Amino acid sequence: MSSDARAQMPDGDAVSASRGSSRRPPAILVILAVPIVALAAALVTRAVEGPSPTVGAAVGSNTVVIQNFSFHPATLTVAPGTRLTVTNRDNTAHTMSANDGAFDTGPIEGGRSVTVTVRRAGTHSYICKIHNTMKGTVVVR
């Protein structure tokens, strides 16, 4: 091979380096992709859950609504013998169970309601036995 032909041939190191490398996307694309993916995830979550109805019940009503893994209202005052309607608006089962045993709805499937009667006067803290970080209070007087 002539010296002119060797001079025109690519450098062996340069050829092998370019074969194994891949192009990285520009940093701006990566920076923009993160919030776009987060926004898409939020929109998909909202579409799956549906629009948020008004949480809670009318003032003076004997209703507790379970939504977004919390009780609304968190504290409710009623008279002895009151029938409480507990409505679960989440897509998973919950309970409304007094720590002192004064009442217990048992599991309430998503989209269902249960009625319990509170008879014993006092302040009754309650939890969801399935998700014990969910807490509330019924004051019976």
HELIX and SHEET records of a PDB file:
HELIX    1   1 SER A    3  GLN A    8  1                                   6    
HELIX    2   2 GLY A   12  GLY A   20  1                                   9    
HELIX    3   3 ALA A   27  GLU A   49  1                                  23    
SHEET    1   A 4 SER A  70  HIS A  72  0                                        
SHEET    2   A 4 THR A  63  GLN A  67 -1                                        
SHEET    3   A 4 THR A  82  ASN A  88  1                                        
SHEET    4   A 4 SER A 113  VAL A 118 -1                                        
SHEET    1   B 4 THR A  75  VAL A  78  0                                        
SHEET    2   B 4 LYS A 135  VAL A 140  1                                        
SHEET    3   B 4 GLY A 122  ILE A 127 -1                                        
SHEET    4   B 4 SER A  97  ALA A  98 -1                                        
END                                                                             
